[in-house]
Amino acid sequence: MRMKITVSALAATLAFVAAGCLASAEQPDGKSQLVKDVYPKLTTGMMMEARLTTLPADILLKAGNVKITIKDLDAEIKKAPEPIRPQLLKDSFFILENRATGELLLAEATAWAKGKNQKVPTETSNLLKPYFDSLTAKASASDAELKDFYEKNKEMMGGAAFDQVKDELKQYLLEQKRQDALDAHIATIGKRTPIDINKAWVEKQYPSAMDNPVDKARLSGKPSLVDFGSDGCTPCEMMTPVLESLTKEYEGKMNVLFVHVRKEQILAARYGVQSIPVQVFFDKDGKEVFRHVGFFPKEQIVSKLSESETTGEAGGLKM
């Protein structure tokens, strides 16, 4: 799964800040294992590199000067609107990861500013935006990429010609490229700053975090197609008959799921959903191998699936 943090999304994250089979978490030699080794489907964010460590019961995470306790997490959850709190409690690992990511990014941004002999802004957004800009400065979108995206998503263009929407498409794809660069940076925070996480707490949280339709599908041993969408969204509603047809045709071979993002806000956030509809493909091992944003015609989905049937692994779907 992906944890997406944009400047606006991180502001929300920092508002929180301010306002397989289970295995032993230790190797025979006593060294701590990493989250990604013991709980490989739990996250694809920076917590993959966290070390499962014996910590005092009230301390959930330590990384550099960052320390997060159970009280910190409880206080964060209580600040959320009451209707969403049960989702936060169920996905407390994700909330911890979000908070830790925000604090560690702030620490990195502060060090970056000081390294350039710049005055560190007191306003968080004024510090993070230039730091993020420095990380994503090389992002670009070629005309060929724009044309390809246009051809594959004509249904979303309302009949507009390519030249009419070219500038908007370029901005959209550039944002996606910047997001990818930021995701890659976030995923490796643990390699730059060692992270210790309370192994006993994670072991208790794991069953709850995986108790949802998406992760159950990923653990089923079959490939899965998950469509994240909502009602009142035209391209989302256009996906409904497509999903119904695929469900019948691939019964017993592939899981086909729909997730209503307004009802499952935290689950959608865990999987990095920012615009809808989005279709996420997982192989039989539960690994994300392909993602598409917008209406996805059935024939194109079948073509994508046929690639894997022909090659055995093309696209990584492993049908």
BAKEBA-504306 format. One line per 2 residues: number of its first residue (from 1); their letters; for each residue x, y, z of C-alpha. Coordinates in nm, 2 decimals. Layout:
BAKEBA-504306
NUM> A> X Y Z  ... $
***
This chain:
BAKEBA-504306
1> MR> 0.00 0.00 0.00  0.10 0.35 -0.04 $
3> MK> 0.10 0.64 0.20  0.06 0.96 0.00 $
5> IT> 0.18 1.29 0.15  0.14 1.60 -0.05 $
7> VS> 0.19 1.95 0.09  -0.19 1.98 0.15 $
9> AL> -0.21 1.62 0.28  0.09 1.67 0.50 $
11> AA> -0.07 1.98 0.65  -0.36 1.76 0.76 $
13> TL> -0.11 1.50 0.89  0.07 1.76 1.09 $
15> AF> -0.26 1.89 1.22  -0.28 1.54 1.38 $
17> VA> 0.07 1.59 1.51  0.02 1.94 1.66 $
19> AG> -0.35 1.95 1.73  0.16 -1.38 0.58 $
21> CL> 0.21 -1.54 0.92  0.34 -1.37 1.22 $
23> AS> 0.69 -1.45 1.32  0.91 -1.37 1.61 $
25> AE> 1.03 -1.01 1.60  1.38 -1.11 1.70 $
27> QP> 1.63 -1.33 1.51  1.81 -1.61 1.69 $
29> DG> 2.11 -1.38 1.74  1.89 -1.13 1.93 $
31> KS> 1.90 -0.87 1.65  1.58 -0.68 1.57 $
33> QL> 1.39 -0.76 1.25  1.23 -0.51 1.02 $
35> VK> 0.86 -0.45 0.98  0.89 -0.54 0.61 $
37> DV> 1.03 -0.88 0.70  0.78 -0.98 0.96 $
39> YP> 0.47 -0.80 0.83  0.54 -0.76 0.46 $
41> KL> 0.18 -0.65 0.37  0.14 -0.40 0.65 $
43> TT> 0.29 -0.10 0.48  0.49 0.03 0.19 $
45> GM> 0.57 0.35 0.36  0.87 0.45 0.57 $
47> MM> 0.78 0.21 0.85  0.89 -0.08 0.63 $
49> EA> 1.24 0.00 0.75  1.14 0.03 1.12 $
51> RL> 1.31 -0.22 1.36  1.08 -0.43 1.58 $
53> TT> 1.22 -0.36 1.92  1.14 -0.42 2.29 $
55> LP> 1.04 -0.08 2.42  0.87 0.04 2.74 $
57> AD> 0.50 -0.03 2.71  0.40 0.33 2.68 $
59> IL> 0.65 0.42 2.40  0.54 0.32 2.05 $
61> LK> 0.82 0.46 1.85  1.17 0.62 1.87 $
63> AG> 1.36 0.77 1.59  1.64 1.03 1.64 $
65> NV> 1.49 1.30 1.86  1.13 1.18 1.78 $
67> KI> 0.95 0.98 2.04  0.58 0.89 2.02 $
69> TI> 0.38 0.75 2.31  0.05 0.58 2.35 $
71> KD> -0.08 0.90 2.50  0.03 1.09 2.20 $
73> LD> -0.16 0.86 1.97  -0.47 0.85 2.18 $
75> AE> -0.48 1.23 2.19  -0.44 1.24 1.81 $
77> IK> -0.73 1.01 1.76  -0.95 1.20 2.00 $
79> KA> -0.90 1.52 1.79  -1.06 1.35 1.49 $
81> PE> -1.44 1.38 1.42  -1.62 1.12 1.63 $
83> PI> -1.77 0.92 1.33  -1.42 0.85 1.20 $
85> RP> -1.26 0.75 1.53  -1.34 0.38 1.50 $
87> QL> -1.16 0.36 1.17  -0.86 0.53 1.33 $
89> LK> -0.86 0.29 1.62  -0.87 0.00 1.38 $
91> DS> -0.58 0.14 1.18  -0.37 0.28 1.46 $
93> FF> -0.05 0.16 1.30  -0.13 0.38 1.00 $
95> IL> -0.19 0.68 1.22  0.14 0.62 1.40 $
97> EN> 0.32 0.59 1.07  0.15 0.91 0.95 $
99> RA> 0.25 1.10 1.26  0.61 0.97 1.26 $
101> TG> 0.65 1.05 0.89  0.53 1.41 0.95 $
103> EL> 0.77 1.46 1.24  1.07 1.30 1.06 $
105> LL> 1.01 1.51 0.75  1.00 1.82 0.96 $
107> AE> 1.33 1.72 1.11  1.48 1.66 0.77 $
109> AT> 1.34 1.99 0.63  1.49 2.18 0.93 $
111> AW> 1.83 2.02 0.87  1.81 2.10 0.50 $
113> AK> 1.73 2.46 0.57  2.01 2.50 0.82 $
115> GK> 2.25 2.33 0.58  2.18 2.61 0.33 $
117> NQ> 2.23 2.87 0.60  1.86 2.97 0.57 $
119> KV> 1.65 3.09 0.85  1.41 2.81 0.96 $
121> PT> 1.05 2.93 0.92  0.83 2.90 1.22 $
123> ET> 0.53 2.81 0.99  0.54 2.45 0.90 $
125> SN> 0.42 2.49 0.54  0.68 2.76 0.47 $
127> LL> 0.95 2.51 0.57  0.81 2.20 0.40 $
129> KP> 0.71 2.34 0.06  1.07 2.45 -0.04 $
131> YF> 1.20 2.13 0.09  0.95 1.93 -0.11 $
133> DS> 1.02 2.14 -0.42  1.39 2.06 -0.39 $
135> LT> 1.31 1.68 -0.38  1.09 1.70 -0.69 $
137> AK> 1.26 1.96 -0.90  1.36 1.71 -1.17 $
139> AS> 1.00 1.59 -1.24  0.89 1.63 -1.60 $
141> AS> 0.62 1.52 -1.84  0.69 1.48 -2.21 $
143> DA> 0.45 1.55 -2.49  0.44 1.17 -2.56 $
145> EL> 0.34 1.10 -2.20  0.06 1.36 -2.22 $
147> KD> -0.07 1.22 -2.55  -0.06 0.87 -2.42 $
149> FY> -0.26 0.97 -2.10  -0.51 1.16 -2.31 $
151> EK> -0.57 0.86 -2.54  -0.62 0.63 -2.25 $
153> NK> -0.86 0.86 -2.06  -1.07 1.02 -2.33 $
155> EM> -1.38 0.94 -2.14  -1.27 1.19 -1.87 $
157> MG> -1.21 1.47 -2.11  -1.57 1.55 -2.19 $
159> GA> -1.51 1.55 -2.57  -1.23 1.81 -2.55 $
161> AF> -0.95 1.79 -2.80  -0.60 1.71 -2.69 $
163> DQ> -0.48 2.07 -2.75  -0.76 2.20 -2.53 $
165> VK> -0.66 2.01 -2.23  -0.28 1.97 -2.28 $
167> DE> -0.18 2.23 -2.03  -0.41 2.09 -1.76 $
169> LK> -0.29 1.73 -1.83  0.07 1.85 -1.80 $
171> QY> 0.01 2.00 -1.46  -0.17 1.68 -1.35 $
173> LL> 0.10 1.45 -1.47  0.37 1.67 -1.32 $
175> EQ> 0.20 1.65 -0.99  0.19 1.27 -1.02 $
177> KR> 0.56 1.26 -1.10  0.63 1.49 -0.80 $
179> QD> 0.42 1.27 -0.58  0.61 0.96 -0.69 $
181> AL> 0.94 1.12 -0.61  0.81 1.23 -0.27 $
183> DA> 0.68 0.88 -0.20  1.02 0.73 -0.28 $
185> HI> 1.19 0.97 -0.05  0.94 0.90 0.23 $
187> AT> 0.98 0.52 0.19  1.35 0.55 0.26 $
189> IG> 1.34 0.77 0.57  1.41 0.47 0.79 $
191> KR> 1.74 0.41 0.60  1.85 0.77 0.69 $
193> TP> 1.72 0.78 1.04  1.69 0.44 1.23 $
195> ID> 1.34 0.38 1.36  1.26 0.16 1.65 $
197> IN> 0.89 0.05 1.69  0.73 -0.13 1.98 $
199> KA> 0.72 -0.49 1.86  0.46 -0.61 2.12 $
201> WV> 0.22 -0.32 2.01  0.27 -0.40 1.64 $
203> EK> 0.19 -0.76 1.70  -0.14 -0.67 1.86 $
205> QY> -0.22 -0.41 1.59  -0.15 -0.63 1.29 $
207> PS> -0.48 -0.84 1.30  -0.69 -0.53 1.33 $
209> AM> -0.50 -0.34 1.05  -0.55 -0.64 0.81 $
211> DN> -0.92 -0.69 0.89  -1.06 -0.52 0.58 $
213> PV> -1.17 -0.63 0.24  -0.86 -0.51 0.06 $
215> DK> -0.61 -0.68 0.28  -0.82 -1.00 0.30 $
217> AR> -0.81 -1.01 -0.08  -0.44 -0.96 -0.08 $
219> LS> -0.40 -1.25 0.16  -0.62 -1.48 -0.04 $
221> GK> -0.36 -1.62 -0.27  -0.54 -1.48 -0.58 $
223> PS> -0.47 -1.17 -0.78  -0.71 -0.88 -0.70 $
225> LV> -0.85 -0.57 -0.87  -0.97 -0.30 -0.62 $
227> DF> -1.17 -0.01 -0.75  -1.17 0.29 -0.51 $
229> GS> -1.46 0.52 -0.59  -1.78 0.68 -0.46 $
231> DG> -2.14 0.76 -0.55  -2.21 1.09 -0.72 $
233> CT> -1.90 1.05 -0.93  -1.97 0.99 -1.30 $
235> PC> -1.66 0.80 -1.40  -1.70 0.59 -1.07 $
237> EM> -2.06 0.50 -1.17  -1.94 0.41 -1.52 $
239> MT> -1.71 0.15 -1.35  -2.00 -0.03 -1.18 $
241> PV> -2.11 -0.24 -1.48  -1.75 -0.31 -1.57 $
243> LE> -1.68 -0.44 -1.22  -2.00 -0.65 -1.22 $
245> SL> -1.90 -0.81 -1.55  -1.54 -0.88 -1.44 $
247> TK> -1.67 -1.03 -1.11  -1.87 -1.29 -1.31 $
249> EY> -1.60 -1.36 -1.57  -1.32 -1.40 -1.32 $
251> EG> -1.50 -1.58 -1.04  -1.27 -1.81 -0.86 $
253> KM> -0.97 -1.67 -1.04  -0.95 -1.30 -0.93 $
255> NV> -1.09 -1.09 -0.65  -1.28 -0.79 -0.78 $
257> LF> -1.37 -0.53 -0.51  -1.52 -0.19 -0.48 $
259> VH> -1.42 0.04 -0.19  -1.64 0.34 -0.12 $
261> VR> -1.39 0.61 -0.02  -1.63 0.82 0.17 $
263> KE> -1.73 0.53 0.39  -1.37 0.39 0.42 $
265> QI> -1.17 0.71 0.45  -0.88 0.57 0.64 $
267> LA> -0.85 0.26 0.42  -0.85 0.48 0.11 $
269> AR> -0.58 0.70 0.27  -0.37 0.39 0.35 $
271> YG> -0.37 0.30 -0.02  -0.28 0.65 -0.13 $
273> VQ> -0.61 0.74 -0.30  -0.63 1.11 -0.39 $
275> SI> -0.86 1.11 -0.69  -1.13 0.88 -0.80 $
277> PV> -1.19 0.64 -0.95  -0.86 0.45 -0.92 $
279> QV> -0.81 0.09 -0.99  -0.53 -0.09 -0.81 $
281> FF> -0.41 -0.44 -0.92  -0.24 -0.68 -0.69 $
283> DK> -0.07 -1.00 -0.78  -0.14 -1.34 -0.61 $
285> DG> 0.12 -1.26 -0.35  -0.06 -0.94 -0.26 $
287> KE> 0.19 -0.70 -0.41  0.07 -0.39 -0.60 $
289> VF> 0.18 -0.42 -0.96  -0.03 -0.16 -1.15 $
291> RH> -0.25 0.14 -1.08  -0.48 0.34 -1.31 $
293> VG> -0.66 0.66 -1.24  -0.99 0.74 -1.40 $
295> FF> -1.25 0.53 -1.59  -1.09 0.21 -1.71 $
297> PK> -1.28 0.04 -2.00  -1.34 -0.33 -1.96 $
299> EQ> -1.15 -0.42 -2.28  -0.84 -0.24 -2.15 $
301> IV> -0.86 -0.42 -1.81  -0.90 -0.76 -1.99 $
303> SK> -0.60 -0.67 -2.21  -0.40 -0.60 -1.90 $
305> LS> -0.50 -0.93 -1.74  -0.43 -1.11 -2.07 $
307> ES> -0.07 -1.00 -2.06  -0.02 -1.19 -1.74 $
309> ET> -0.20 -1.50 -1.88  0.02 -1.50 -2.19 $
311> TG> 0.35 -1.45 -2.02  0.28 -1.59 -1.68 $
313> EA> 0.40 -1.28 -1.51  0.37 -0.98 -1.75 $
315> GG> 0.25 -0.68 -1.55  0.33 -0.88 -1.24 $
317> LK> -0.03 -1.01 -1.20  0.06 -1.38 -1.20 $
319> M> -0.28 -1.51 -1.28 $
***
